[in-house]
Amino acid sequence: GEIRLQFGGDNADVWIDSIEIYALTSFASALGDAGLTGADALIDSDLDGDTVINLFEYASNLDMSTNDYHRLVSGTGTSGLPTFAIAPTNIFQTLELEYLRRRGAYDLQYIPEFTDNLVDGVWEGTPVPETIVPIDSDWERVIVQDLETTETSTNRFGRVRVLFKP
């Protein structure tokens, strides 16, 4: 559960902003279910050798104990790493990212980001409109489009950054 408190006012009053009770899908439980322990159970470990670290496998519904590296199949499937497309917008085009998001996972934060320069660029984590398609009670498919189009930028790169917040 989670209780959010707000302090303020002249007399240091306390307000309860919200009380939320939720079921937590635990990264630690997922590691245990995959049979991983010790150094193999670290966030950045890759025991199965598929070049995808445990955290991304957990966040993308991949099996941490099996070499099952694959990209998300656009529009179908319930597991896989993010994919991209070039989408038309009016007469111009824009970069589009598609990824899976674990529903109700309070230990994960998915942040789509875009930039125009991989060397000196700054990743822009500006909120972009999301299209969300529920898959089942545990997963949803998210599609986001870059705010820049080919009208204003000819070089664009995108990524989905996943933060683990236990």
C-alpha positions, -999 to 999 in steps of 0.1 A, spaced: 0 0 0 10 36 -3 0 67 16 8 101 3 10 130 28 13 167 22 27 191 48 20 228 48 0 256 61 7 280 89 6 253 116 24 226 97 -10 209 90 -10 174 75 -33 164 47 -37 129 33 -37 133 -4 -45 97 -13 -45 62 0 -39 35 -25 -37 -2 -20 -23 -22 -48 -9 -56 -57 28 -53 -65 44 -73 -92 78 -77 -77 110 -78 -97 125 -100 -69 96 -125 -73 102 -126 -111 139 -133 -105 130 -161 -81 105 -175 -105 132 -176 -132 155 -195 -108 181 -167 -106 202 -161 -75 233 -143 -64 252 -124 -91 228 -138 -118 199 -120 -100 212 -85 -104 194 -59 -124 221 -57 -151 229 -94 -153 223 -115 -184 227 -151 -175 209 -164 -206 233 -144 -228 207 -129 -251 222 -94 -246 191 -82 -228 196 -74 -191 173 -88 -164 155 -55 -159 145 -51 -195 134 -88 -197 112 -82 -167 98 -49 -182 92 -65 -216 77 -98 -206 107 -119 -217 121 -150 -200 152 -142 -179 163 -178 -179 160 -185 -216 177 -170 -246 145 -156 -261 157 -122 -275 132 -109 -300 117 -76 -310 81 -68 -304 59 -77 -333 40 -46 -342 4 -48 -333 5 -84 -321 22 -104 -294 26 -100 -256 64 -99 -253 94 -84 -269 117 -54 -270 105 -20 -282 103 -14 -319 100 17 -341 82 28 -372 82 59 -394 46 72 -393 30 97 -416 16 129 -400 -1 151 -426 25 157 -453 55 149 -430 67 119 -411 76 112 -375 94 86 -355 71 63 -336 80 39 -307 60 9 -297 66 -10 -265 50 -31 -238 43 -18 -203 36 -39 -173 3 -28 -159 2 -18 -123 40 -23 -118 48 4 -93 84 -6 -93 89 4 -130 87 37 -148 88 37 -186 101 69 -202 100 73 -240 127 97 -251 138 113 -284 169 132 -296 184 145 -329 220 140 -320 235 109 -303 269 126 -296 260 159 -281 222 156 -280 200 157 -249 173 131 -247 140 148 -245 116 131 -221 88 155 -229 54 140 -224 42 127 -258 6 115 -264 3 78 -258 -20 53 -276 -26 25 -251 -40 -9 -261 -47 -33 -232 -34 -68 -239 -45 -86 -207 -46 -79 -169 -8 -77 -167 3 -60 -200 -6 -31 -223 9 -20 -256 20 17 -258 26 37 -290 42 71 -288 52 95 -315 80 120 -315 68 156 -313 94 166 -341 85 158 -377 106 156 -408 96 192 -414 118 205 -386 143 177 -381 159 151 -404 178 132 -377 157 116 -349 165 88 -325 142 72 -299 145 50 -269 124 37 -240 142 42 -207 131 20 -179 137 30 -143 135 6 -115 121 21 -83 117 -6 -57 
